Amino acid sequence: MPFVKQQKNKAYFKRYQVKYRRRREGKTDYYARKRLVVQAKNKYNSPKYRLVVRFTNKDIICQIVYAKLQGDFVLSAAYAHELPRYGIKGGLTNWAAAYATGLLLARRTLTKLGLADKYEGFAEPDGTVQLVEAAEDAPRPFKAFLDVGLARTSTGARVFGAMKGASDGGLYIPHNGNRFPGFDIETKTNDDELLRNYIYGVHVAEYMEYLEEEDEERYKKQFSTFLKNGITSDKVEDMYAEAHEAIRADPSAKPTEKKGKPAKPYRRSVALNKKQRLNKIKEAKAAFEAAN
């Protein structure tokens, strides 16, 4: 019997249901989103907070978000383009910058909620994996779950740098250390020294030294922003350490000044009635006759 190709019939097309728009666009993983958004019924209307981390080519976006029926609402946000205000002069998308952005978000959120004094986090991170514990005479720590979106969660990924910064900043984010840099899959242990080096940008400084010796032209091109601001390999670690202190001292957001010309107000043209149209024609005729 010859092979007969199965044809999609009328019943198939009548019953076909299209996927959600953001699934069709490849922007949202709804399998993960459902589990991050759905709250237990016995918690009534308590929001379930997510630590949303997204990377662009030149920026890092960290937000505390909760979902309602109307859509997602942002409680607080921090961006890597704010880091130059705290002394980080370049490299705004590396692992150390992701940590600093997460730290900024945590301190900003806790300040907004009035919990900054009660949960200071870990002011001097040493690379150990540690979670914030509840204080005795205070509300429980602010809890959020990491939302990585469509990013690949490989070991050492930068999204976990932002999570580590937020956790050290005083937020309670349930996690373990098996995706941090230096995790040994055989012994199931973390390399605390290596993780500390990533937090303070030591790996960046080591690469700067390597490039300076091997390829000076590429070194000047790749680290031009650092060199323009007088940041050499021996100053990188101090730069990040001072930035962490500055973030803790003042995490408040400062609005940037808008550059360029202000937008012109939009004026909607109002439709004329018949009497106004006839008067307009009469005035135009009178003006034409007077001119001639």
N, C-alpha and C positions, 0 to 999 in steps of 0.2 A: 504493500500500500504506500503510495507516495506521501511525502511529508507535506502536511497542510499547516500553514502559518495561522496561529490563533489571532483572529481579528478582534479588536475592541469594538463591542457592539453598542447600541443605543443605551442599553441599561447601564453599561459601565460609565458612560459620560454623564448620564442623568444623576448617578449616585456619587460622582466624583466631588470631593471636597478639597478646596485649595488650602495650603498651609498658611499659617500666620504670616503677615507681611514681613516682619523682621526675620522670620525663618527663611522666607524666599530671598531676602536680601543678604542672607548669610551673616547677620549681625548678632543674633541672640540664640543661645543654647537653651531652649525651653525645658529640656530635661533637667539641667542644672538649676535653672531659674525657679522652677516649681519647688524644689527642695530648699532653696535659699529664701523663698518668699513666704511659703505657707506656714502659718503659725498654729500651734496647738489650740484646740477649741477651749480648753480649760484655762487658757491665758487671756480669754476674752478679747479685748481690743488692743492688747499690748503690741506695739510695733516690733517687728523683727529686723534689727539693724544689720546692714551689710557694709563691709569695708570694700568699696569698689576701687580697683586700681587699674588704670589704663595708661598705655604708653603711646606717644606719637613720636615722630622723628626728632622733635626738638623739645619735648615737654613730657612731664609726668603728671597725671591727674589722680588725686586721691580724694575720695568722698565718702561720707557716712550717709547712707541712703536707706530709706524704708519705703515699703510699698503700701498703697491704699487702692481702693477700687477705682479712684480717678486716675491713678498712675503713680510713678515714683516721685518721692519728695526728698530733697537734699537737706540734711540737718547742718552739715558743715563741709567745707572743701579746702584743700590746699594744693598748690601747684609748684612745680619745680622752678618756674620762672620767677617765683618769689624769693628763691634762695640767694641771689646776689645781694639782697638787702641784709642777709645775715653773714655775708663774707665769703660765700662760695662763688668764686669768680668765673668758673667754667666747668665743663663736663656735667651738664645738667641732666643727663639721662643715664649715667652710670649707676653701679650698684650702691655706691656710697651716697649719691644724690637721692636715690630711691629711699634709702634709709632715712635721710634727713627730711624728705617730704612726708614720709609716714610719721616721723616724730613731730613735725609741725602740725599735722592734722590731729594727732592725739592730744597735744597740749592745747590746741585751739578748741577742740570739742569739749574737753574737760573744763576749760575756763568758762565756756559758754554755759555749761551745766552746773557750775559752781562746785566742781569736784577736784579742781586742780591742786588744792592744798592737801586734800585727803589721799589722792593717788598720784604720787610724783613719779612712779615707775622706777626705772633703773638709770640713775644719772651718769654712772660710769660703766658702760657696757664692756664686759670682758669676753664676750663670745659664747657664754654659756646659754643654754636654752632654758629660760625661766618664764613663768607666767605670773601675772599680777594676782595676788591673793586678797580676799576680802578683809577690810579693816574692821576692828571691833566696834568702835563707836561711830560708824559711818554707813551710808548706803552701800549696797554691793557695787563692785566695779562695773563700769559701763561695758556691756558685752556686744561684740559684733563678729560677724562671720566673714571670712575672706571671700570676695567675689572676683575671680580672675578673668571672667568673660570667656573669650575664645583663645586666650594665650596658652601656649604650651607649658605645662607645669613640670619642666625638666629640673633636675638637681642643679641648684645654683642660679635659677632664674631670678630676674630682678624684681618680679612681683613679690617674692618672698623677702626681699630687702625692705620694701615698703611695709610689709606685714611685721617684720622684726622691729622696724622703727616705731610703728604704732603700738606694738606690744611693750617695748621698752619705755614708751612715752606715757604709759599708764592705762591703756585700754586692755580689756580682757578678750583676747582673740584665741580661741581654742586651737592649738597646733602642737606638732612635735618637730623635731629637728631633722627629719629624714630627707628634706629637700633643700637644706641650707648648704652652702659651699663647704666642701671638706667632709661630707658625710660618707663613711665607709660602709658599703652595702654588706660586706662579709662580717665585720665585727659589730655592725649596728651601732657605731659610736660616731660622735661629732668631733671634728678638729676645732677646738675652741679658739686656738691661736689664729688659725686661718680665717675663721669667721670674724674675729676681731679686726684682722687686717682688712677685710672687705668693708667693714663698717667705717673704718678711718681712712680708707682709700690708699692703703699701703701697696696694694697690688697695682694701682695706677702709678704710684711713685716708682715702683720697681720697673714697670714697663717704660716709663720716661727715661730712667737711667739706661735701660737696655737700648732703646732707640737712639739716645744721644751718642752712645758708643758705636753702634752699628750703622746707622743711617741718619746723619745729622740733618739732611735736607727734609726727610720725611718727619723727623722729630719737630722741626720748626713749623712745618705745615700742620701736623696733627695736634700739637699743643700750643698753637699760636695764641689762643685766648689766655691760657695760663701765663705764657711768656710775656704777653702784653701787660698783664697785671703784676708782673714780678714774682710769679709763683713758680719756683723750681721744685725738683723732686724732693729736696729735704724739707720743704715747707708745706707739703700736701697734708700730712697727718695733722699738723697743728691747725691748718685751715679748717678741717672738718671738726676737730675737737672744739675750736672756738665757736664754730657755727652752731654746734649742739648747745653750748652754753647760752648763746644769744637767742636761740629759739625758745629755750626754757624761760629766759628772762622776759621776752615779749613776743608771744605767739599771735598777737592780734593781727587781723588783716587790714591792710591800708589800700584804699582804692587808688588806682593809677589814674593819672591825668589823661584825658582823651586828646590825642594828637590829630591835627588836621582841622579842616573847616567844619563848623557845626552843621548838622543836617538841616536843610530847609524844611519849614513846616509844610505839610501836604495840605493843599486846599482843594476840596472837592467842588467841582463845578455844579451849580444848582440849575435844574431845568427851569426855563422860563415858561410862563403861561401864555395863552394866545394874545392877550392884551399887551403884555410886555414885548412879545415878538413883533407885533404890529407897530408899536411905538419905536422899537429899535430900527425897523425898516424906514419909518417916517423920518427919524433923526438922520439916518444915513443918506436918504434922498435930499434932505434939506442941506446937509453939509456938502454934498456933491454939487448941488445947484449954486450954493453960495461960492464955491471955489471956482465955478465956471462963469 
